[in-house]
Amino acid sequence: MEDGTSKSPGYCADTDADYDVLQWDTREDCEVRQILDRIADKWSLLVIALLDRRSLRFTELRRMIDGVSQRMLTRTLRHLERDGLVRRTVHPTVPPRVDYELTPLGGSLHATIRALVTWTEEHQNQIAAARAAYDRRVVAEQKAADDEAAARASIARDALAGSR
């Protein structure tokens, strides 16, 4: 076994302190990026957050998630169920009743999502200030570039007028 690698199968990160994030995708049997892409999309995050308190029916989820299509919610729930984060229960009634709830694994992910939301809430003013500063800088840089282009065009016009 290579130095700095874990003996645990499927463990993607290097055990050395200076690991290379890009190797998450290159190690055999490592699906970190795929899993992150799946759980970090906006619909999955909302579904996980809504299912934290109680089980919900499909129609309840669809009503509570503004902008999600039936197709997208169906796909999201299927992916989350496949990943073991959501449990789907079909009740033998007419019409069939289907409930969705978080599994213990999904509940542990919700705790992480909650920490991320808390961080976002605590830092939203700093982020807003950084965005405003960035936008002002971009506008100023664009104005400077436009002024420089106008000055060069003026010099070029003057040079052409002088050569006639």
C-alpha positions as a printed NumPy array, in Angstrom:
array([[  0.   ,   0.   ,   0.   ],
       [  1.168,   3.491,  -0.836],
       [  2.387,   5.742,   1.978],
       [ -0.228,   8.233,   3.135],
       [ -3.228,   6.182,   2.067],
       [ -5.918,   4.798,   4.296],
       [ -6.384,   1.06 ,   4.621],
       [-10.16 ,   1.618,   4.761],
       [-11.773,   0.769,   1.415],
       [-13.642,   3.628,  -0.171],
       [-11.928,   6.259,   1.966],
       [-10.958,   8.95 ,  -0.495],
       [ -8.93 ,  11.484,   1.419],
       [ -5.248,  11.111,   2.063],
       [ -4.203,  10.555,   5.665],
       [ -1.381,  13.08 ,   5.309],
       [ -2.091,  16.639,   6.421],
       [ -1.275,  18.095,   2.986],
       [ -3.737,  16.024,   0.955],
       [ -4.707,  16.974,  -2.569],
       [ -8.411,  17.729,  -2.903],
       [ -8.329,  16.764,  -6.582],
       [ -7.535,  13.165,  -5.675],
       [-11.104,  12.788,  -4.376],
       [-12.039,  12.049,  -7.955],
       [ -9.086,   9.887,  -8.915],
       [ -8.995,   7.208,  -6.257],
       [-10.616,   3.912,  -7.108],
       [-14.193,   3.561,  -5.776],
       [-14.338,   7.202,  -4.677],
       [-17.576,   9.02 ,  -5.394],
       [-17.121,  12.138,  -3.257],
       [-17.82 ,  14.621,  -6.029],
       [-20.867,  12.7  ,  -7.222],
       [-22.284,  12.518,  -3.702],
       [-21.568,  16.195,  -3.033],
       [-23.207,  17.17 ,  -6.317],
       [-26.268,  15.146,  -5.371],
       [-26.762,  16.343,  -1.808],
       [-25.724,  19.941,  -2.376],
       [-28.217,  20.778,  -5.107],
       [-30.949,  23.181,  -4.071],
       [-33.824,  20.704,  -4.248],
       [-32.078,  18.045,  -2.156],
       [-31.15 ,  20.565,   0.514],
       [-34.741,  21.774,   0.738],
       [-36.182,  18.258,   0.848],
       [-33.766,  17.234,   3.604],
       [-34.545,  20.375,   5.592],
       [-38.316,  19.873,   5.269],
       [-38.165,  16.205,   6.234],
       [-36.179,  16.928,   9.376],
       [-39.233,  17.45 ,  11.591],
       [-41.694,  14.879,  10.188],
       [-42.581,  12.667,   7.281],
       [-44.346,  14.335,   4.378],
       [-46.338,  13.241,   1.375],
       [-45.187,  14.078,  -2.142],
       [-47.914,  16.68 ,  -2.612],
       [-47.001,  18.35 ,   0.686],
       [-43.355,  18.564,  -0.345],
       [-44.265,  19.936,  -3.765],
       [-46.525,  22.569,  -2.213],
       [-43.83 ,  23.601,   0.288],
       [-40.965,  23.847,  -2.242],
       [-41.545,  26.886,  -4.412],
       [-40.533,  26.404,  -8.028],
       [-39.86 ,  22.664,  -8.065],
       [-41.503,  20.706, -10.864],
       [-43.153,  17.351, -10.286],
       [-40.478,  15.678, -12.411],
       [-37.605,  17.328, -10.526],
       [-39.056,  16.509,  -7.113],
       [-39.595,  12.888,  -8.188],
       [-35.986,  12.625,  -9.39 ],
       [-34.66 ,  14.284,  -6.237],
       [-36.598,  11.955,  -3.95 ],
       [-35.486,   8.886,  -5.921],
       [-31.836,   9.938,  -5.72 ],
       [-32.084,  10.633,  -1.995],
       [-33.806,   7.296,  -1.445],
       [-31.145,   5.479,  -3.485],
       [-28.413,   7.146,  -1.429],
       [-30.073,   5.992,   1.786],
       [-30.984,   9.483,   2.981],
       [-34.759,   9.269,   2.552],
       [-37.151,   6.403,   3.217],
       [-40.243,   6.009,   1.04 ],
       [-43.222,   4.237,   2.591],
       [-46.196,   3.176,   0.495],
       [-49.405,   2.635,   2.499],
       [-51.859,   0.101,   1.043],
       [-54.816,   2.434,   0.698],
       [-56.935,   3.589,  -2.219],
       [-55.544,   5.796,  -3.581],
       [-52.072,   4.739,  -2.417],
       [-50.513,   7.03 ,   0.155],
       [-46.755,   7.548,  -0.026],
       [-44.783,   9.162,   2.779],
       [-41.18 ,  10.299,   2.767],
       [-38.993,  10.631,   5.845],
       [-35.315,  11.036,   6.641],
       [-33.339,   7.951,   7.528],
       [-30.82 ,   8.177,  10.389],
       [-28.162,   8.821,   7.722],
       [-30.286,  11.648,   6.286],
       [-30.773,  13.034,   9.787],
       [-27.023,  13.152,  10.335],
       [-26.673,  15.054,   7.053],
       [-29.352,  17.495,   8.178],
       [-27.222,  18.362,  11.218],
       [-24.394,  19.31 ,   8.848],
       [-26.731,  21.337,   6.633],
       [-28.051,  23.143,   9.712],
       [-24.465,  24.073,  10.653],
       [-23.931,  25.46 ,   7.137],
       [-27.148,  27.482,   7.323],
       [-26.138,  28.825,  10.747],
       [-22.734,  29.854,   9.352],
       [-24.476,  31.574,   6.426],
       [-26.823,  33.467,   8.728],
       [-23.941,  34.586,  10.948],
       [-21.884,  35.822,   7.984],
       [-24.53 ,  37.112,   5.587],
       [-23.754,  40.772,   6.374],
       [-20.048,  40.246,   5.692],
       [-20.884,  38.478,   2.435],
       [-23.273,  41.269,   1.421],
       [-20.555,  43.863,   2.16 ],
       [-17.992,  41.877,   0.15 ],
       [-20.406,  41.605,  -2.771],
       [-21.131,  45.338,  -2.706],
       [-17.405,  46.149,  -2.591],
       [-16.75 ,  43.761,  -5.468],
       [-19.563,  45.263,  -7.55 ],
       [-18.236,  48.801,  -6.913],
       [-14.726,  47.704,  -7.894],
       [-15.951,  46.058, -11.102],
       [-17.912,  49.193, -12.053],
       [-14.874,  51.382, -11.33 ],
       [-12.587,  49.095, -13.357],
       [-15.036,  49.104, -16.267],
       [-15.299,  52.901, -16.134],
       [-11.488,  53.195, -16.108],
       [-11.249,  50.829, -19.091],
       [-13.95 ,  52.786, -20.952],
       [-12.184,  56.099, -20.188],
       [ -8.868,  54.675, -21.394],
       [-10.487,  53.372, -24.589],
       [-12.091,  56.767, -25.19 ],
       [ -8.734,  58.52 , -24.638],
       [ -7.   ,  56.176, -27.092],
       [ -9.747,  56.706, -29.653],
       [ -9.377,  60.459, -29.235],
       [ -5.602,  60.241, -29.726],
       [ -6.121,  58.089, -32.814],
       [ -8.644,  60.582, -34.257],
       [ -6.267,  63.458, -33.557],
       [ -3.388,  61.575, -35.197],
       [ -5.477,  60.81 , -38.274],
       [ -6.728,  64.409, -38.486],
       [ -3.133,  65.704, -38.234],
       [ -1.901,  63.464, -41.033],
       [ -4.407,  64.87 , -43.547]])
